[in-house]
Amino acid sequence: MKHNTHVTAKSHHGSINVLIKALIITLIFMFIEFFGGLYTKSLALISDAAHMLTDVGALSVSIIAAWIAQRPSTPKMSFGYHRVEILAALGNGLLIWFLAGMLIYEAILRIGNLPEIKGFAVFVIALVGLGANLLSMWILKDAQKKNFNVKAAYLHVFTDSLGSIGAIVAGAVIWLSGWRPIDLIISIIFSLLMLFSSWKLVKESFHVLMESTPSGVDPEEVKKDLSELKGVQEVHDLHIWTVASGRHALSVHLISENQKELLHKASSLLEKNFGILHTTIQIEHPSEFESKKCYDCTSH
């Protein structure tokens, strides 16, 4: 049996740095938009500020999760704490859903009771908020491609930038035409976009926690490639799952008379063809496999 592991802490340290930078920017502009929304009485602007508040929470949780994930594995936590980041990503996605529902509810309550809204002020403040969101997205853009946790934070900032664009449109329309219902329309559209954009993150996080086969890895192709190795008579008990972002794991049983040479070939194939570095490969002699099958038959 062979175990092949590869764990890096450098990615966690890098993700913490970019998350802290994005948190500082978001925190500053959240207060600007919130007090600006109170001053202008714009729900679209308050909605954007409220989402920035969830950004602050999401970024804070992501930073803590990334810090915990750096902790080394222990006998009890043999895979380490990497899945804390997956839990944080799932929590952030569900938080977006909750916020979207609250904003839609608030918009419905305002129907028929629209306050006076200072359109020009909404336009200017939302424009500044968009600049802050774009800066945060630029800081997070590279790290989010490699890490579920940072991806969740990036998604928060991305949906917030959509809210800023909506507030800019609402402010401009009210400023130029005085048509106030646009504020509610933009808020509802923004909320629906939040639900849509976070669906993939929630689904992917759920699949990782349920130990589904990673997207991009075809179990049948893995089985086919292993079965074509010289000396392999049968492939069975194949399991492939994701431990954390970019960390796939595999366990498999191979039936073969040639054990030593096959171990190296199989692990090299899995790393080269599928990028799977953590592998547990058990090679069984044909006679051993037959005896196990007979035992299974009699025990059922």
C-alpha positions, 0 to 999 in steps of 0.5 A, spaced: 500 500 500 502 506 498 500 513 501 502 520 497 501 526 500 503 533 498 500 539 502 502 547 502 501 552 507 504 558 502 497 558 499 493 559 506 498 565 508 498 568 501 490 568 501 490 571 508 494 577 506 489 579 500 483 578 504 486 583 509 487 588 504 480 587 501 477 587 508 480 594 510 477 597 503 470 594 504 470 596 511 471 604 509 467 604 504 461 600 507 460 606 512 461 611 506 455 608 503 451 606 509 451 613 512 450 616 504 444 611 504 441 614 510 442 621 508 439 620 501 433 615 503 435 610 498 434 603 499 438 601 493 444 605 496 442 602 503 442 595 500 449 596 497 451 598 504 448 592 507 451 587 502 458 590 504 456 589 511 456 581 509 462 582 505 466 585 512 463 578 515 465 574 510 472 576 509 473 576 516 470 569 517 474 567 510 481 570 514 479 566 520 478 560 516 484 561 512 488 562 519 485 555 522 487 551 515 494 553 516 494 548 523 498 542 522 494 535 521 494 531 528 492 524 529 485 525 530 485 530 524 489 526 520 487 531 514 488 537 517 483 543 518 483 545 510 475 543 510 474 549 515 475 553 509 469 549 505 465 550 511 466 558 511 465 558 503 458 554 504 456 559 510 458 565 506 454 563 500 448 561 504 449 568 508 448 571 501 441 568 500 439 570 507 441 577 505 437 577 498 431 575 501 431 580 506 432 586 501 426 583 497 422 583 503 424 590 504 422 592 497 415 589 497 414 593 504 416 600 500 411 599 495 406 605 495 410 608 500 416 611 497 420 616 500 424 622 497 430 620 494 436 625 493 438 622 486 445 626 485 448 624 492 446 616 491 449 617 484 456 619 487 456 615 493 454 609 489 460 611 484 465 611 489 463 604 492 463 601 485 471 603 485 472 600 492 469 594 489 473 593 483 479 595 487 477 589 492 476 584 486 482 586 483 486 584 489 482 577 490 482 575 483 488 571 482 487 568 489 480 566 488 482 561 482 485 557 487 481 557 493 474 556 495 474 560 501 477 566 497 472 565 491 467 565 496 469 572 499 470 574 491 463 572 490 461 577 495 465 583 493 462 581 485 455 581 487 456 587 491 459 591 485 453 589 481 449 592 487 453 599 486 452 599 479 444 598 480 445 604 485 448 608 480 443 607 475 437 608 480 441 615 482 442 617 475 434 616 473 432 619 480 436 625 479 435 626 471 427 624 471 425 624 478 422 617 477 423 614 484 420 606 483 427 605 479 430 604 486 425 598 488 426 595 481 434 595 482 433 593 489 429 587 487 433 585 481 440 586 485 437 581 490 435 576 484 442 576 481 445 575 488 441 569 489 443 567 481 451 568 482 452 564 489 448 558 487 454 555 484 458 556 490 453 553 494 453 547 490 460 546 489 461 547 497 456 542 498 459 537 493 466 537 497 463 536 504 459 530 501 465 527 498 463 527 491 467 526 485 471 533 483 468 536 477 473 535 471 475 528 474 472 522 470 472 516 475 471 512 468 477 515 465 481 514 471 479 506 472 480 505 464 487 508 465 489 504 471 486 498 468 491 499 462 497 499 466 501 493 465 500 487 470 493 490 472 487 485 472 482 488 475 480 495 478 475 496 484 473 500 490 475 506 486 473 513 490 475 520 489 474 526 493 476 533 494 479 534 501 479 542 500 481 547 494 485 544 489 487 538 494 484 531 491 484 524 494 483 517 491 483 510 494 483 504 489 484 497 489 488 493 484 488 486 482 495 484 480 501 479 481 506 484 480 506 489 486 512 493 487 513 496 480 505 497 479 505 502 485 510 507 482 506 506 475 499 507 478 501 513 483 505 517 477 499 516 472 494 519 477 499 525 478 500 526 471 493 525 468 489 527 473 493 532 478 491 527 484 497 527 489 494 524 495 493 517 493 492 510 497 493 504 492 492 497 495 494 492 490 491 485 491 494 478 489 488 475 485 488 469 490 487 474 495 481 477 491 478 471 490 478 469 497 475 475 499 470 474 494 468 468 497 468 470 504 463 476 502 458 471 498 458 466 505 457 472 509 451 475 506 
